[in-house]
Amino acid sequence: MAEFSIIARYFQSLTTQNIAVGVGDDCAVITPPHHQQLVTCVDTLVAGRHFPLHTAPHAIGWKSVAVNLSDLAAMGAKPHSILLALSLPHIDEHWLAEFSRGIADCCQKYQVQLIGGDTTQSPTLTISITALGWIETGQAILRSGAKVGDLICVSGQIGSAAYALHHPQSALQSALDYPIPQVDLGQLLCGYASSMIDISDGLAQDLGHILTASQVGAVVQLDDIPLADELQQLDLAQQMRYVLSGGDDYQLCFTLSPQNLAHLQDFCSIPIFVIGEIQQDLSCVYRYNQQNYYPQTSGYQHFV
């Protein structure tokens, strides 16, 4: 099967509406909405590095889209479309059918379209997706806006995906294979959150990006971090290895003034978990049971 046959059979149907030119030409053509800015990101997943080699192709397709939509959510953007660059060791029609179905299912859930890309042969399965979204001009939520006195919040349980990676077939497997990008909450936080990031490389490392960009410090209450039941059964050191440095959570970490949190809680039905506070001192202090805690690991490292 040739490159263009692969595109036509498995991917061309994923362009459906509101696109001037989609899959099948040299470029896609999109008409931007009035008074909106383009928000775009790209993530690459490499077999054996970003997902286990035995991962189901449907899950690989879903996750490759979801991790990019999570980046858009972290800016408060509304997802619009994706481009796919796919490098395959060989052509496996069953694998391609399931992989493209995973992409389609994630795109359909979040009303996103595949509008272009590229396929080629490579010794290693590699998937690169570029995601595009829109946001009102000047409303993007950056990492650099955290203020002293802001509350540090997360959108859901942390550490579940890292636990599943080390405990195959556990009840938390879906957290690893099928992450849920917090698209609705990301958009809801526009005008409320002072800074935001998605948790992909571990809470400690990703919160650290906010602190560095905002030139502030933090106190984090480890007791207040939401955990799945499986993690609650572990001792503190094991818990924190998954929570602070495990990665692959794709929950949002963001900062809010106490007033904005109170306002949000008046009408927002999406859970928000307060886990700490921004401080003037540039250090990041972790506390558990009112005692300082010193983690032994940092976050996920892309080069080792």
ABEGO torsion letter per residue (X at the ends): XBAAAAAAAAAAAABABGBABBBGBABBBBBBBBGBBBBBBBBBBBBGAABBAABBAAAAAAAAAAAAAAAAAAAGBBBABBBBBBBBABBBAAAAAAAAAAAAAAAAAAGBBBAEEBBBBBABBBBBBBBBBBBBBGABBBAAABBBGBBBBBAEBBGAAAAAAABBGBAAAAAAABBBBBAAAAAAABGABABBBBBAAEAAAAAAAAAAAAGBBBBBBAAABBBBAAAAABBAAAAAAAAAAAEGAGBBBBBBBAAAAAAAAAABABBBBBAEBBBABABBBBBBGGBBBBBABBBBBABX
